[in-house]
Amino acid sequence: MLLRLLFVCTTNGVVIAFIAFTMVLLITLTVQAMTPFPRGDLTYSFAVVEIRNNTLVPDSIGVYKNATVVWVNRDLEDRYLFIEDRRLPVLKYGDTYTKNFHEFGTYDCYCGDNPTSRGIVIVR
């Protein structure tokens, strides 16, 4: 009887230790996934950037490697988008441009009509 009780306690102890370990691991991964970038942005697997009033909103985003970013023109006027000084096709009102980021790094982007309105995509 004592041996059986000891076995149950040991088994329950292992199960409890495993559950506690799993909970700590999940909390750690969640906190790491939400670690902000220096500018306070979170990291995403998918992001949308709007072109509004000839500016990029938000002006900086953080994404994971292989993430997808979609730019949407919300201005009534046609806009040119530049990513890393590469001019992309004109975006009419409601048009989108989609890019997958497969390499780590920092990518500059801006509207062609307003090069002072710069945005940044940080891939980590």
VOLUMTOR-100576 format. One line per 10 residues: number of its first residue (from 1); their letters; for each residue x, y, z of C-alpha. Coordinates in pm, 1 decimal, padded with zeros to 6 digits, always signed. Layout:
<nodes>
NUM> A> X:Y:Z  ...
</nodes>
This chain:
<nodes>
1> MLLRLLFVCT> +00000.0:+00000.0:+00000.0  +00278.3:+00242.2:+00092.9  +00463.5:+00154.7:-00227.7  +00151.6:+00218.9:-00432.8  +00094.1:+00556.0:-00258.1  +00460.9:+00651.1:-00318.4  +00425.8:+00561.4:-00689.2  +00109.4:+00774.5:-00724.6  +00276.5:+01071.0:-00551.0  +00585.9:+01037.1:-00768.8
11> TNGVVIAFIA> +00376.5:+01011.0:-01084.7  +00163.7:+01307.2:-00981.4  +00479.2:+01500.7:-00896.7  +00617.9:+01438.0:-01244.6  +00289.5:+01543.4:-01402.1  +00273.7:+01857.9:-01189.9  +00637.8:+01939.8:-01271.1  +00568.9:+01887.8:-01642.1  +00262.8:+02114.1:-01630.5  +00457.7:+02382.8:-01443.6
21> FTMVLLITLT> +00745.5:+02360.2:-01694.5  +00502.9:+02386.0:-01987.0  +00333.5:+02691.4:-01836.0  +00667.5:+02866.8:-01777.9  +00775.4:+02786.6:-02133.2  +00451.4:+02922.1:-02282.4  +00474.3:+03241.9:-02078.6  +00837.8:+03290.5:-02184.0  +00757.0:+03241.0:-02553.1  +00462.6:+03479.7:-02531.1
31> VQAMTPFPRG> +00672.9:+03750.6:-02368.9  +00950.2:+03705.9:-02626.0  +00702.8:+03727.3:-02914.7  +00567.8:+04054.5:-02779.5  +00904.9:+04213.0:-02703.7  +00883.9:+04563.3:-02845.6  +01128.4:+04710.6:-03091.4  +01314.9:+05024.0:-02981.8  +01042.2:+05241.7:-03132.5  +00776.4:+05055.5:-02935.8
41> DLTYSFAVVE> +00641.9:+04848.6:-03224.9  +00549.7:+04485.3:-03185.6  +00661.5:+04210.3:-03417.7  +00412.4:+04059.5:-03661.0  +00383.0:+03781.0:-03916.8  +00151.4:+03996.6:-04127.0  +00118.7:+04375.1:-04138.2  -00075.4:+04642.1:-04325.8  +00064.4:+04988.7:-04397.2  -00172.8:+05255.0:-04523.5
51> IRNNTLVPDS> -00080.7:+05549.3:-04742.4  -00288.3:+05834.5:-04599.5  -00238.6:+06205.6:-04663.7  +00079.2:+06116.7:-04852.8  +00230.4:+05952.5:-04543.8  +00285.6:+05592.7:-04436.6  +00078.8:+05477.8:-04138.6  +00234.9:+05333.1:-03931.2  +00573.2:+05474.7:-04019.9  +00762.0:+05181.9:-03867.8
61> IGVYKNATVV> +00674.1:+04816.5:-03825.0  +00852.9:+04508.0:-03705.8  +00791.9:+04175.2:-03874.1  +00932.9:+03826.6:-03857.9  +01138.3:+03677.7:-04138.1  +00909.5:+03550.2:-04420.2  +00633.0:+03786.8:-04308.1  +00397.4:+03958.9:-04549.5  +00348.0:+04335.3:-04556.1  +00066.6:+04493.6:-04756.2
71> WVNRDLEDRY> +00062.8:+04863.1:-04848.6  -00282.4:+05011.0:-04924.0  -00336.7:+05348.3:-05092.6  -00610.4:+05531.2:-04899.5  -00545.5:+05862.7:-05078.3  -00770.4:+05968.2:-05364.7  -00459.3:+06054.4:-05566.4  -00227.5:+05802.7:-05730.9  +00084.7:+05728.4:-05525.2  +00423.5:+05579.6:-05602.3
81> LFIEDRRLPV> +00581.5:+05364.0:-05335.9  +00956.0:+05314.9:-05305.9  +01112.3:+05029.4:-05109.4  +01490.5:+05041.5:-05080.5  +01496.2:+05308.1:-05355.9  +01314.9:+05073.2:-05595.6  +01010.5:+05237.5:-05750.2  +00702.8:+05020.2:-05752.4  +00403.2:+05046.4:-05988.1  +00160.7:+05330.5:-05925.3
91> LKYGDTYTKN> -00104.2:+05264.5:-05661.4  -00446.7:+05408.3:-05735.4  -00704.6:+05459.9:-05461.2  -00769.1:+05123.2:-05293.4  -00483.7:+04946.0:-05473.9  -00245.9:+04729.1:-05273.6  +00112.6:+04616.5:-05301.8  +00224.3:+04300.6:-05120.7  +00580.2:+04205.3:-05033.1  +00720.5:+03907.5:-04845.9
101> FHEFGTYDCY> +01038.9:+03975.7:-04651.4  +01266.8:+03671.4:-04667.5  +01585.8:+03834.3:-04537.1  +01666.7:+03986.8:-04199.8  +01737.3:+04358.0:-04203.2  +01598.8:+04708.6:-04211.6  +01413.1:+04827.4:-04520.2  +01343.9:+05194.3:-04595.0  +01028.0:+05291.2:-04779.9  +00859.7:+05616.9:-04876.3
111> CGDNPTSRGI> +00594.9:+05769.9:-05098.6  +00738.5:+05901.1:-05424.7  +00550.3:+06231.7:-05392.6  +00684.8:+06294.8:-05044.3  +01031.5:+06146.8:-04982.2  +01037.9:+06313.0:-04638.1  +00753.5:+06080.0:-04537.5  +00968.1:+05777.4:-04472.3  +00876.5:+05444.4:-04324.8  +01080.8:+05153.5:-04204.6
121> VIVR> +01026.8:+04776.9:-04199.6  +01244.7:+04587.6:-03952.4  +01271.1:+04214.4:-04021.2  +01399.9:+03998.5:-03738.9
</nodes>
